[in-house]
Amino acid sequence: MRHKNFSKITVKEIIQYCDVNRNTFYYHFDDIYALLRWMLTEEAIEVVKHFDLLVDYEDAIRFIMDYVDENDYIISCAYDAIGRDEIKRFFSRIL
């Protein structure tokens, strides 16, 4: 996603990069958008783990801003791939 727009990535490229076969990919994911949702969920779980450790709102906001700065390509890619409404629904479910 850093080097190629998400909409241009194919399952074939993913399975070659990950060295898995096509059946394995489809056993776990319906399509690349399901993979993207899984990736976002895993990232969100990690963020929430750190967020729960923060008791000061200022530190929490600083942590979130740093995370966005460090992962802007993921956020941008997700936004472009699944749209604003889906991103909002996703974060509403996990927060």
KAMOQUI-V672742 format. One record per residue. N is the residue number from 1. RES is the residue in one small letter. PSI is psi in degrees with one decimal (none if undefined). Layout:
n;res;psi
N;RES;PSI
N;RES;PSI
//
This chain:
n;res;psi
1;m;-22.1
2;r;-29.4
3;h;-12.4
4;k;139.8
5;n;137.9
6;f;-39.2
7;s;-16.2
8;k;-8.2
9;i;135.6
10;t;160.4
11;v;-39.0
12;k;-44.6
13;e;-40.5
14;i;-47.6
15;i;-31.8
16;q;-44.2
17;y;-39.8
18;c;-6.7
19;d;49.5
20;v;161.6
21;n;166.5
22;r;-40.9
23;n;-38.7
24;t;-44.4
25;f;-50.6
26;y;-17.3
27;y;-36.8
28;h;-30.9
29;f;142.3
30;d;-34.1
31;d;-177.1
32;i;-22.5
33;y;-33.3
34;a;-38.1
35;l;-43.5
36;l;-44.3
37;r;-40.3
38;w;-45.0
39;m;-44.3
40;l;-40.1
41;t;-45.2
42;e;-42.9
43;e;-44.2
44;a;-39.6
45;i;-43.5
46;e;-41.5
47;v;-45.2
48;v;-37.3
49;k;-46.0
50;h;-40.3
51;f;-39.1
52;d;-25.6
53;l;-16.0
54;l;126.1
55;v;-21.1
56;d;125.6
57;y;-36.4
58;e;-43.7
59;d;-38.9
60;a;-44.8
61;i;-41.9
62;r;-42.6
63;f;-45.9
64;i;-43.4
65;m;-42.0
66;d;-41.8
67;y;-45.4
68;v;-43.3
69;d;-43.2
70;e;-22.4
71;n;28.5
72;d;-32.1
73;y;-36.6
74;i;-45.7
75;i;-44.5
76;s;-43.6
77;c;-45.9
78;a;-42.5
79;y;-46.0
80;d;-36.4
81;a;-42.7
82;i;-9.0
83;g;162.8
84;r;-45.9
85;d;-42.4
86;e;-38.4
87;i;-44.9
88;k;-45.2
89;r;-41.1
90;f;-51.5
91;f;-30.1
92;s;-36.8
93;r;-37.6
94;i;-17.2
95;l;none
//
